[in-house]
């Protein structure tokens, strides 16, 4: 649950179905699963991962991406925001 909090998803409940999640919530949820998987040799390419996110959520998302990179995962993303 800590990773969900760090990605700005702490408000989600287990009762919430995935069809009710926004595209941004789904993307961050997928990213949360990757943060705790022990996969290696994975490349992530994200197009505008912060599109439509609140600035605080954008910071959380970019922080998670940077943690993935620091762990040796190759990540590439494009962004028009200044975050």
C-alpha positions in Angstrom: 0.0 0.0 0.0 3.0 2.3 0.6 3.8 2.4 -3.2 0.1 3.4 -3.9 0.4 6.2 -1.4 3.6 7.4 -3.1 2.0 7.3 -6.5 -1.0 9.4 -5.3 -3.4 6.4 -5.3 -3.9 6.1 -1.6 -7.6 6.9 -1.9 -8.3 3.8 -3.9 -10.2 1.0 -2.1 -10.1 -2.7 -2.8 -13.8 -2.6 -3.6 -13.2 -0.3 -6.6 -13.4 -2.2 -9.9 -10.8 -1.5 -12.6 -13.5 -0.4 -15.1 -14.1 2.6 -12.9 -10.4 3.7 -12.9 -9.3 6.6 -15.1 -6.5 5.9 -17.7 -4.0 7.8 -15.4 -5.0 5.7 -12.4 -4.6 2.5 -14.4 -1.2 3.6 -15.6 0.0 4.4 -12.1 -1.4 1.1 -10.8 0.5 -0.8 -13.5 3.6 1.1 -12.5 3.1 0.3 -8.9 3.1 -3.4 -9.7 6.4 -3.0 -11.6 8.1 -1.2 -8.7 7.8 -4.4 -6.6 8.3 -7.0 -9.3 11.8 -8.4 -9.7 11.7 -8.2 -13.5 14.9 -7.4 -15.3 15.7 -6.5 -18.9 12.5 -4.5 -19.2 12.2 -1.3 -21.2 9.3 1.1 -20.5 8.4 3.8 -23.0 5.7 6.2 -21.9 4.1 8.9 -24.0 2.9 11.8 -21.9 2.7 9.9 -18.6 1.7 13.0 -16.7 -1.1 14.1 -19.1 -4.2 15.2 -17.2 -2.6 14.6 -13.8 -2.6 17.1 -10.9 0.9 18.5 -10.4 1.3 16.6 -7.1 0.4 13.3 -8.8 2.8 14.2 -11.6 5.6 14.6 -9.1 4.7 11.2 -7.5 4.7 9.5 -10.9 8.0 11.0 -12.1 9.5 10.0 -8.7 8.4 6.4 -9.2 9.9 6.4 -12.7 13.1 7.7 -11.4 13.1 5.0 -8.7 12.7 2.4 -11.5 15.6 3.9 -13.4 17.7 4.0 -10.2 17.0 0.3 -9.9 18.5 -0.4 -13.3 15.3 -0.4 -15.4 15.4 1.5 -18.6 12.6 4.1 -18.8 12.0 6.7 -21.4 9.1 9.2 -21.4 8.0 12.3 -23.3 6.4 15.2 -21.6 5.4 18.7 -22.5 4.9 19.7 -18.9 7.7 21.3 -16.9 7.5 18.7 -14.1 
